[in-house]
Amino acid sequence: MSELAVTLLRLSYLALLWVFVFAAISVLRQDLYSATRVTPRGPGRRDTRSAARPSPRGAPDGAGMAGAAAGPPAPVAVPTPQAGASSLETSRTGPSRQSITRPPSRLVVTAGKLAGTSLPLGRSAIVVGRAQSCTLVLEDDYASSRHARIFPQGDQWFVEDLGSTNGTMVAGQPITEATPLTPSTQVRIGQTVMELRR
């Protein structure tokens, strides 16, 4: 191939390269121009940027006509301290009192030979004693065969002595009738201590 042909080929490649460069620049200019241009969204719509721009401070009333036509800005609702106080107080205090004071769900033996034993509470009574027919059978020589009964009534749990020999103690005091129980109140039957827990 002659030197003239090689030179023409190089010039044609160079010209083609410049055509691509100019085409790319024109495409970029069109994209940038269309991004900055404000297109109307329909009849009667104005450019919101010009309407939102406030008029100068000393301008006459006619100069700020675009701002007046747009109307005053919408009021912003600011919560008052009284309205937000209850929600803040609820978030600080945590769960409500109703969720904290849920009813007990189990009877736990805390002292004696059966320490660590846990019985789920249902809607039926729990009879405690040495007899095999009892719900909670105690291996305690100081307990009677049918010593005491723990039963629900409404939302409250009660304990009553069933005429045992050594009696039943609630919070360190002997009982003679059905006595209401609260969680963590200790019930002593012989050498066994138990309590209701949530």
Secondary structure as a PSIPRED ss2 file (coil, helix, strand):
# PSIPRED VFORMAT (PSIPRED V4.0)

   1 M C   1.000  0.000  0.000
   2 S C   1.000  0.000  0.000
   3 E H   0.000  1.000  0.000
   4 L H   0.000  1.000  0.000
   5 A H   0.000  1.000  0.000
   6 V H   0.000  1.000  0.000
   7 T H   0.000  1.000  0.000
   8 L H   0.000  1.000  0.000
   9 L H   0.000  1.000  0.000
  10 R H   0.000  1.000  0.000
  11 L H   0.000  1.000  0.000
  12 S H   0.000  1.000  0.000
  13 Y H   0.000  1.000  0.000
  14 L H   0.000  1.000  0.000
  15 A H   0.000  1.000  0.000
  16 L H   0.000  1.000  0.000
  17 L H   0.000  1.000  0.000
  18 W H   0.000  1.000  0.000
  19 V H   0.000  1.000  0.000
  20 F H   0.000  1.000  0.000
  21 V H   0.000  1.000  0.000
  22 F H   0.000  1.000  0.000
  23 A H   0.000  1.000  0.000
  24 A H   0.000  1.000  0.000
  25 I H   0.000  1.000  0.000
  26 S H   0.000  1.000  0.000
  27 V H   0.000  1.000  0.000
  28 L H   0.000  1.000  0.000
  29 R H   0.000  1.000  0.000
  30 Q H   0.000  1.000  0.000
  31 D H   0.000  1.000  0.000
  32 L H   0.000  1.000  0.000
  33 Y H   0.000  1.000  0.000
  34 S H   0.000  1.000  0.000
  35 A H   0.000  1.000  0.000
  36 T H   0.000  1.000  0.000
  37 R C   1.000  0.000  0.000
  38 V C   1.000  0.000  0.000
  39 T C   1.000  0.000  0.000
  40 P C   1.000  0.000  0.000
  41 R C   1.000  0.000  0.000
  42 G C   1.000  0.000  0.000
  43 P C   1.000  0.000  0.000
  44 G C   1.000  0.000  0.000
  45 R C   1.000  0.000  0.000
  46 R C   1.000  0.000  0.000
  47 D C   1.000  0.000  0.000
  48 T H   0.000  1.000  0.000
  49 R H   0.000  1.000  0.000
  50 S H   0.000  1.000  0.000
  51 A H   0.000  1.000  0.000
  52 A H   0.000  1.000  0.000
  53 R C   1.000  0.000  0.000
  54 P C   1.000  0.000  0.000
  55 S C   1.000  0.000  0.000
  56 P C   1.000  0.000  0.000
  57 R C   1.000  0.000  0.000
  58 G C   1.000  0.000  0.000
  59 A C   1.000  0.000  0.000
  60 P C   1.000  0.000  0.000
  61 D H   0.000  1.000  0.000
  62 G H   0.000  1.000  0.000
  63 A H   0.000  1.000  0.000
  64 G H   0.000  1.000  0.000
  65 M H   0.000  1.000  0.000
  66 A H   0.000  1.000  0.000
  67 G H   0.000  1.000  0.000
  68 A H   0.000  1.000  0.000
  69 A H   0.000  1.000  0.000
  70 A H   0.000  1.000  0.000
  71 G C   1.000  0.000  0.000
  72 P C   1.000  0.000  0.000
  73 P C   1.000  0.000  0.000
  74 A C   1.000  0.000  0.000
  75 P C   1.000  0.000  0.000
  76 V C   1.000  0.000  0.000
  77 A C   1.000  0.000  0.000
  78 V C   1.000  0.000  0.000
  79 P C   1.000  0.000  0.000
  80 T C   1.000  0.000  0.000
  81 P H   0.000  1.000  0.000
  82 Q H   0.000  1.000  0.000
  83 A H   0.000  1.000  0.000
  84 G H   0.000  1.000  0.000
  85 A H   0.000  1.000  0.000
  86 S H   0.000  1.000  0.000
  87 S H   0.000  1.000  0.000
  88 L H   0.000  1.000  0.000
  89 E H   0.000  1.000  0.000
  90 T H   0.000  1.000  0.000
  91 S H   0.000  1.000  0.000
  92 R H   0.000  1.000  0.000
  93 T H   0.000  1.000  0.000
  94 G C   1.000  0.000  0.000
  95 P C   1.000  0.000  0.000
  96 S C   1.000  0.000  0.000
  97 R H   0.000  1.000  0.000
  98 Q H   0.000  1.000  0.000
  99 S H   0.000  1.000  0.000
 100 I H   0.000  1.000  0.000
 101 T C   1.000  0.000  0.000
 102 R C   1.000  0.000  0.000
 103 P C   1.000  0.000  0.000
 104 P C   1.000  0.000  0.000
 105 S C   1.000  0.000  0.000
 106 R E   0.000  0.000  1.000
 107 L E   0.000  0.000  1.000
 108 V E   0.000  0.000  1.000
 109 V E   0.000  0.000  1.000
 110 T E   0.000  0.000  1.000
 111 A E   0.000  0.000  1.000
 112 G C   1.000  0.000  0.000
 113 K C   1.000  0.000  0.000
 114 L C   1.000  0.000  0.000
 115 A C   1.000  0.000  0.000
 116 G C   1.000  0.000  0.000
 117 T C   1.000  0.000  0.000
 118 S E   0.000  0.000  1.000
 119 L E   0.000  0.000  1.000
 120 P E   0.000  0.000  1.000
 121 L C   1.000  0.000  0.000
 122 G C   1.000  0.000  0.000
 123 R C   1.000  0.000  0.000
 124 S C   1.000  0.000  0.000
 125 A C   1.000  0.000  0.000
 126 I E   0.000  0.000  1.000
 127 V E   0.000  0.000  1.000
 128 V E   0.000  0.000  1.000
 129 G E   0.000  0.000  1.000
 130 R C   1.000  0.000  0.000
 131 A C   1.000  0.000  0.000
 132 Q C   1.000  0.000  0.000
 133 S C   1.000  0.000  0.000
 134 C C   1.000  0.000  0.000
 135 T C   1.000  0.000  0.000
 136 L E   0.000  0.000  1.000
 137 V E   0.000  0.000  1.000
 138 L C   1.000  0.000  0.000
 139 E C   1.000  0.000  0.000
 140 D C   1.000  0.000  0.000
 141 D C   1.000  0.000  0.000
 142 Y C   1.000  0.000  0.000
 143 A C   1.000  0.000  0.000
 144 S C   1.000  0.000  0.000
 145 S C   1.000  0.000  0.000
 146 R C   1.000  0.000  0.000
 147 H C   1.000  0.000  0.000
 148 A E   0.000  0.000  1.000
 149 R E   0.000  0.000  1.000
 150 I E   0.000  0.000  1.000
 151 F E   0.000  0.000  1.000
 152 P E   0.000  0.000  1.000
 153 Q E   0.000  0.000  1.000
 154 G C   1.000  0.000  0.000
 155 D C   1.000  0.000  0.000
 156 Q E   0.000  0.000  1.000
 157 W E   0.000  0.000  1.000
 158 F E   0.000  0.000  1.000
 159 V E   0.000  0.000  1.000
 160 E E   0.000  0.000  1.000
 161 D E   0.000  0.000  1.000
 162 L C   1.000  0.000  0.000
 163 G C   1.000  0.000  0.000
 164 S C   1.000  0.000  0.000
 165 T C   1.000  0.000  0.000
 166 N C   1.000  0.000  0.000
 167 G C   1.000  0.000  0.000
 168 T E   0.000  0.000  1.000
 169 M E   0.000  0.000  1.000
 170 V E   0.000  0.000  1.000
 171 A C   1.000  0.000  0.000
 172 G C   1.000  0.000  0.000
 173 Q E   0.000  0.000  1.000
 174 P E   0.000  0.000  1.000
 175 I C   1.000  0.000  0.000
 176 T C   1.000  0.000  0.000
 177 E C   1.000  0.000  0.000
 178 A C   1.000  0.000  0.000
 179 T E   0.000  0.000  1.000
 180 P E   0.000  0.000  1.000
 181 L E   0.000  0.000  1.000
 182 T C   1.000  0.000  0.000
 183 P C   1.000  0.000  0.000
 184 S C   1.000  0.000  0.000
 185 T C   1.000  0.000  0.000
 186 Q C   1.000  0.000  0.000
 187 V E   0.000  0.000  1.000
 188 R E   0.000  0.000  1.000
 189 I E   0.000  0.000  1.000
 190 G C   1.000  0.000  0.000
 191 Q C   1.000  0.000  0.000
 192 T E   0.000  0.000  1.000
 193 V E   0.000  0.000  1.000
 194 M E   0.000  0.000  1.000
 195 E E   0.000  0.000  1.000
 196 L E   0.000  0.000  1.000
 197 R E   0.000  0.000  1.000
 198 R C   1.000  0.000  0.000
